[in-house]
């Protein structure tokens, strides 16, 4: 997919691993309604129709629409090539990021958007920029839930990690309320 607007910069909301929480995705769409793209790196656990407005790849927990969402995607933005994946098909925990970097290089990408590990990453390895927004539901390293704002222009890619503060809703399940109570996220 090619995204070259007349604007100097393409603004992207990058999110991953909401695991069924629809409220956070709706909040992002409302809060950043002036942004150009919304990219989801998998494990939404939602139907494709519920993901309206998001460019999505499939995660290891996206069982309900496995046949309708691609495993990976390539975006061409302002002269940059972005490889989008979840990360579960490229064993990133065992081999580090090498399989993902290899796949990115095979398609000529200079950047990777990925999820799966529930931790924020913004590093460059072997000439490839690796961006993971963490989980907007729960990060595994104890850091707050997060997402990224990515700004792509011809000469650079900027990424800013943003903390997501969960809003109390009437639709929270008993288990979600208990987890927040036990972890003092009230």
C-alpha positions as CSV (number, residue, x, y, z in Angstrom):
1,X,0.0,0.0,0.0
2,X,1.3,3.4,-0.9
3,X,0.6,6.5,1.3
4,X,2.1,9.7,-0.2
5,X,0.0,12.6,0.8
6,X,0.6,16.2,-0.3
7,X,1.6,16.8,3.3
8,X,5.2,16.8,4.3
9,X,4.6,14.3,7.1
10,X,2.4,11.3,7.4
11,X,1.1,10.9,11.0
12,X,0.4,7.4,12.2
13,X,-1.1,5.9,15.4
14,X,0.7,2.6,16.0
15,X,-1.0,0.1,18.4
16,X,-0.9,-3.5,19.2
17,X,-2.1,-6.2,21.5
18,X,-5.4,-4.7,22.8
19,X,-6.8,-8.3,23.3
20,X,-10.4,-7.5,22.8
21,X,-10.6,-4.1,24.4
22,X,-12.6,-2.1,21.9
23,X,-12.7,1.1,24.1
24,X,-9.0,1.9,23.7
25,X,-9.2,1.6,19.9
26,X,-12.2,3.9,19.7
27,X,-10.5,6.3,22.0
28,X,-7.4,6.4,19.8
29,X,-9.6,7.1,16.7
30,X,-11.4,9.9,18.5
31,X,-8.4,11.5,20.1
32,X,-6.2,11.4,16.9
33,X,-9.0,11.9,14.4
34,X,-6.7,14.3,12.4
35,X,-4.0,11.5,11.9
36,X,-3.5,9.9,8.5
37,X,-3.2,6.2,9.4
38,X,-4.1,3.8,12.2
39,X,-1.9,0.7,12.1
40,X,-2.6,-2.3,14.4
41,X,0.1,-4.9,14.8
42,X,-2.1,-7.8,15.8
43,X,-3.8,-9.5,18.7
44,X,-6.9,-7.4,18.6
45,X,-9.1,-10.4,19.1
46,X,-11.8,-8.5,17.3
47,X,-13.6,-9.0,14.0
48,X,-12.4,-7.2,10.9
49,X,-15.6,-5.1,11.0
50,X,-14.8,-3.9,14.5
51,X,-11.4,-2.8,13.3
52,X,-12.9,-0.2,10.9
53,X,-10.3,2.4,10.0
54,X,-7.3,0.4,11.2
55,X,-4.8,-1.2,8.9
56,X,-4.3,-4.6,10.5
57,X,-2.1,-7.7,10.5
58,X,-3.0,-11.0,12.2
59,X,-1.7,-11.9,15.6
60,X,-1.5,-15.3,17.2
61,X,-4.7,-14.7,19.2
62,X,-6.8,-13.4,16.2
63,X,-8.7,-16.6,15.7
64,X,-12.0,-15.2,14.6
65,X,-10.8,-13.7,11.3
66,X,-7.7,-15.7,10.4
67,X,-8.7,-15.9,6.7
68,X,-9.5,-12.2,6.2
69,X,-6.5,-10.4,7.7
70,X,-2.9,-10.8,6.3
71,X,0.0,-12.1,8.4
72,X,2.2,-9.3,7.2
73,X,1.9,-6.1,5.2
74,X,4.1,-3.7,3.4
75,X,3.5,0.0,3.5
76,X,5.2,2.6,1.3
77,X,5.2,6.0,2.9
78,X,7.2,9.1,1.9
79,X,10.0,7.0,0.3
80,X,10.2,4.6,3.3
81,X,9.2,0.9,3.1
82,X,7.6,-0.4,6.3
83,X,7.2,-4.1,7.0
84,X,4.2,-4.7,9.4
85,X,3.9,-7.9,11.3
86,X,2.8,-9.2,14.7
87,X,6.1,-11.1,15.3
88,X,4.8,-14.6,16.3
89,X,5.6,-16.1,13.0
90,X,9.2,-14.9,13.3
91,X,10.4,-16.4,16.6
92,X,11.7,-13.1,17.9
93,X,12.1,-14.2,21.5
94,X,14.5,-17.1,20.7
95,X,16.4,-15.5,17.8
96,X,16.2,-11.9,18.8
97,X,15.0,-9.8,15.9
98,X,17.1,-11.5,13.2
99,X,14.2,-13.3,11.4
100,X,12.1,-10.1,11.3
101,X,15.1,-8.1,10.1
102,X,15.8,-10.7,7.4
103,X,12.2,-10.5,6.2
104,X,12.3,-6.7,6.2
105,X,15.5,-6.7,4.1
106,X,14.0,-9.2,1.7
107,X,11.3,-6.7,0.7
108,X,13.6,-3.7,0.9
109,X,12.1,-2.3,4.1
110,X,13.9,0.2,6.3
111,X,11.4,0.0,9.2
112,X,9.4,-2.7,11.0
113,X,6.2,-2.2,12.9
114,X,5.6,-5.2,15.2
115,X,3.8,-6.3,18.4
116,X,3.6,-9.6,20.2
117,X,6.1,-9.1,23.0
118,X,4.1,-6.6,25.0
119,X,7.1,-4.3,25.5
120,X,8.1,-1.0,23.8
121,X,11.0,-1.2,21.4
122,X,12.5,1.6,19.4
123,X,15.9,0.4,18.2
124,X,17.9,0.1,15.0
125,X,19.6,-3.2,14.2
126,X,21.5,-4.0,11.1
127,X,20.2,-0.8,9.5
128,X,16.5,-1.6,10.2
129,X,14.4,0.6,12.5
130,X,12.3,-1.6,14.8
131,X,9.2,0.0,16.3
132,X,6.9,-1.8,18.8
133,X,4.3,0.3,20.6
134,X,4.0,-2.2,23.4
135,X,0.6,-3.4,24.5
136,X,-2.2,-0.9,24.9
137,X,-3.8,-3.5,27.3
138,X,-0.9,-4.6,29.5
139,X,2.9,-4.5,29.1
140,X,4.8,-7.5,30.3
141,X,7.7,-5.4,31.8
142,X,5.4,-3.6,34.3
143,X,5.4,-0.4,32.4
144,X,2.0,1.3,31.7
145,X,-0.1,0.3,28.7
146,X,1.2,2.1,25.6
147,X,0.9,3.1,22.0
148,X,3.1,5.1,19.6
149,X,2.7,8.2,17.5
150,X,4.9,7.8,14.4
151,X,5.7,10.7,12.0
152,X,7.2,9.8,8.7
153,X,8.7,12.3,6.3
154,X,11.1,11.8,3.4
155,X,14.1,12.5,5.6
156,X,13.2,10.9,8.9
157,X,10.9,8.7,11.0
158,X,10.1,10.0,14.5
159,X,8.4,7.8,17.1
160,X,6.9,8.9,20.4
161,X,5.7,6.4,23.0
162,X,2.5,7.4,24.7
163,X,1.1,6.0,27.9
164,X,-2.5,4.8,27.7
165,X,-4.6,5.4,30.8
166,X,-7.5,3.0,30.9
167,X,-10.9,4.6,31.4
168,X,-13.3,2.9,33.8
169,X,-16.3,1.7,31.9
170,X,-19.5,-0.1,32.8
171,X,-18.5,-2.9,30.3
172,X,-15.4,-4.0,32.2
173,X,-15.6,-7.6,33.1
174,X,-15.3,-8.8,36.7
175,X,-11.9,-10.2,35.9
176,X,-10.7,-6.8,34.5
177,X,-12.0,-5.0,37.5
178,X,-10.2,-7.5,39.8
179,X,-6.9,-7.2,37.9
180,X,-7.1,-3.4,38.2
181,X,-7.9,-3.6,41.9
182,X,-5.0,-6.0,42.6
183,X,-2.6,-4.0,40.5
184,X,-3.9,-0.7,41.8
185,X,-4.8,0.7,38.4
186,X,-8.0,2.2,39.7
